[in-house]
Amino acid sequence: MSEVETVEAVVSLTENAATEIKSMRANQPEHSGKALRIYIEQGGCSGRQYGMTFDEQRDGDRVAEFFGERVLVDAVSADYLRGTQVDFVDALTGGGFKISNPNARQSCGCGKSFEA
């Protein structure tokens, strides 16, 4: 008998975000079969910035699925992203992916970088 480990998702996607990711993948066939990787890197006006790319799963990744879309987060980024929600807003001004990170002490005006 095998055990199944249940791990809480590090990052969650809204339905709007999942729909936009599906649309992006449909327009870029080279990303077929890949999951969305969300990560943290040095940079931005607040010290760390968010990154998103289509990628293959790697050892140690935290994996979750929302509305049919898989999300990958590496172990280092997971510490900074735990509890984060990714949404997509379709608007003429201020539209795009919106990241709500409860671990960010301070975020810049652009919403793309933060201070932990």
N, C-alpha and C positions, 0 to 999 in steps of 0.2 A: 504494500500500500504506500503510495507516495503522498507527501505533504505538499500543499499548495500554500505558498507564502503570499499574504495579502499586504501590499505596500501602499500607503496613502500617496496619492498623486502629489507631486511637487508643484506642478503648474496646472492650471485648468484653462480650458478654452470655452468661450461662449459659443452659442450656435452661429452667430454672425461671423466670428473669427473662423470657425471650421468651414463655413460656406465659402468664405474668401480664399482660404487655403486650397480647397478643392478646385476653385476657379483658377487659381494661379497654376496649380499642377496641370490642369487640363490645357492651359495655354503654353506649357513648357514640358513637352513630352520626355525630355531628358531626365525629368524628376519623377517619372512614373515609378511607383513602388517604393519611393523613399518617404521617410517620415519628416516631420518638422522638428528641427533641433533648435531649442532656445538656450542661449548661453550668456555668460557674463564675461566681459574682457576689460582690460585696463583701457582708460581713455574717456573721452567726453569731458564736458565742462565741470562735472561733479566727481570725477575720479574713476568711476566704473560705468560701462555702457552695456546696453542690451544688444544681442545679436540674434538673428533668426536666419536659418538656411535649411534647405532640404538636404538630408544626409542619411547614411546607412547607420543602423544600430551598432554600437561598440560595446565591448566589455565594460561593465560597471555603470552603464547608462540606467537612469530611472526612466521607465516607460509607462505611459498612460494613454488611454484612448477616450476621445470625446467626439460625439456625433460622427463616428466613423473615421476620425483623424487621429493618427498616432503622434505623440509628442515625446521627444527625447530630451533628457537633461543629464549632463555629465555630473559626476559626484562633487566636483568643486563648485560648479554653478548652483547645484542644489542647495547648498548652504545659504546662498544669497537670494534664491528664488522661492523658497518654501512658502506656500500660501498665495503665490502670485496668480492673478487672473489676466488673461489676454483676451481683449475684445477687438472688434473691428467696427469702425464708424464710417459710414459712407456719406461724406459731406463735402461740399465744395471747399470750405475752409476748415482746417483742423481735422480733416478726415484721416483715416488710416488705422493701423493697429495701435491700440491703447493698452499700456501695461500698467496694472495696479499692483504694486509690490508693497506688502505690509512691512517689509524689513528695511525699506528705504527711509533713512532719517531725513533726507533732503533730496529733492529731485530738481532738475533744471527745468526751465520753462518749456523746452522742446519735448520733454517727456522721454527722451532717449537715453539719458544718463542719470545716475543717482549716487548718493553717498550712503554707505552702509553704516 
